[in-house]
């Protein structure tokens, strides 16, 4: 588990600005689970009842800071604009049936079902609620499948689609 600073949040079509000394800026697309009511010690069977909805989050990371240069996960993931979120909060979805498609500069890089995740959404919500109280508005980024990638070009466009939620597109500068 890790946290992202509120200042890292950005929205659809907002530019993602990599730090001047960035060497390993990665996009990392994930299903976002938005908590709708206070949740503490929630059992898996009840976990979907505390969820307000779902969205898309691009959990941008600067791996050099996160892992190698100083080993700080929060620093590597909390630069301004590194928490790209949107385009909507969708309700009434079955998270296990969703599929994530990621396109980088016109080339498909990911196409995976959420059901491939190591921990399904109810288990994640339950596990986290046993460690800390979840509050309305908290967002759980569920992790991603294979295909996470670094931006090699100076300007990159990442587009993510989850049917039922929409498409989140951003240019990385």
SVG drawing of the C-alpha trace seen along z (x, -y; Angstrom):
<svg xmlns="http://www.w3.org/2000/svg" viewBox="-26 -20 46 34">
<polyline fill="none" stroke="black" stroke-width="0.4" points="0.0,0.0 1.0,-3.6 -0.6,-7.0 -0.6,-9.7 -0.6,-13.4 -3.8,-15.4 -1.6,-17.7 -0.9,-14.7 -4.5,-14.6 -5.3,-15.7 -8.2,-15.0 -9.1,-14.0 -7.2,-15.9 -4.9,-17.6 -1.2,-17.4 0.9,-15.2 4.1,-17.0 7.1,-14.8 9.8,-16.3 12.7,-18.0 15.1,-15.3 12.7,-12.4 14.4,-9.4 11.9,-6.6 8.4,-8.1 5.8,-5.2 2.1,-5.1 0.3,-2.5 -3.4,-2.2 -5.8,-0.8 -9.4,-0.5 -10.3,-3.1 -12.7,-2.1 -14.4,-5.0 -15.5,-4.5 -19.1,-5.7 -19.4,-5.3 -17.2,-4.8 -15.7,-1.3 -13.9,0.4 -13.4,4.2 -15.6,4.9 -16.0,8.5 -15.6,9.5 -19.2,10.5 -20.2,6.9 -17.4,5.0 -19.4,4.0 -21.9,2.3 -19.4,-0.4 -18.4,-1.3 -19.9,-4.5 -18.6,-3.7 -15.7,-3.1 -13.4,-5.2 -10.1,-5.0 -6.8,-6.1 -3.4,-6.4 -1.0,-5.9 1.9,-7.7 5.3,-6.8 8.9,-8.1 10.6,-4.8 14.1,-6.3 12.8,-8.1 10.5,-5.4 12.9,-2.5 16.5,-3.4 17.6,-6.9 16.0,-7.2 13.6,-4.3 10.5,-6.5 7.3,-5.1 5.2,-8.2 7.8,-10.6 7.9,-8.5 4.1,-8.5 3.1,-11.9 4.6,-14.5 2.1,-17.1 -0.3,-15.6 0.8,-12.0 -2.7,-10.9 -4.7,-11.1 -8.4,-10.3 -11.7,-10.2 -13.6,-10.7 -16.6,-9.8 -17.6,-7.9 -19.7,-5.0 -22.2,-3.1 -24.0,0.2 -20.9,2.0 -19.7,5.5 -15.9,4.9 -14.9,8.5 -16.4,8.2 -14.6,5.0 -11.7,4.9 -8.9,2.3 -7.5,1.2 -4.5,-1.1 -3.2,-2.8 0.2,-4.6 0.8,-6.9 -1.8,-4.9 -0.4,-1.5 -2.4,0.9 -0.2,1.8 -2.7,3.4 -5.9,5.3 -6.7,7.2 -9.7,8.3 -10.0,7.0 -10.7,10.6 -7.0,11.3 -6.1,9.2 -4.4,11.1 -6.9,9.7 -10.5,9.1 -12.1,5.8 -14.1,7.2 -10.9,8.7 -9.0,5.5 -11.6,3.4 -11.9,5.9 -8.2,6.2 -7.6,2.4 -10.5,1.7 -9.0,4.1 -5.8,2.0 -7.3,-1.5 -10.7,-3.1 -11.8,-4.0 -13.8,-7.2 -16.2,-8.5 -14.2,-9.8 -11.2,-7.5 -9.9,-6.0 -8.4,-2.6 -6.2,-2.1 -6.4,1.7 -3.1,2.3 -2.4,3.2 -1.6,6.1 1.5,6.7 2.2,4.0 3.1,1.1 5.5,-1.1 7.9,-4.0 7.5,-7.0 10.2,-7.0 9.2,-10.0 9.2,-13.7 5.5,-13.9 3.2,-10.9 -0.5,-10.4 -2.0,-7.7 -5.6,-6.7 -7.4,-4.2 -10.8,-2.8 -12.9,-0.7 -16.3,0.1 -19.0,-1.4 -16.7,-4.1 -15.3,-5.7 -11.9,-6.9 -9.3,-8.8 -6.8,-10.5 -3.8,-12.6 -0.6,-14.0 2.6,-13.4 5.1,-16.3"/>
</svg>
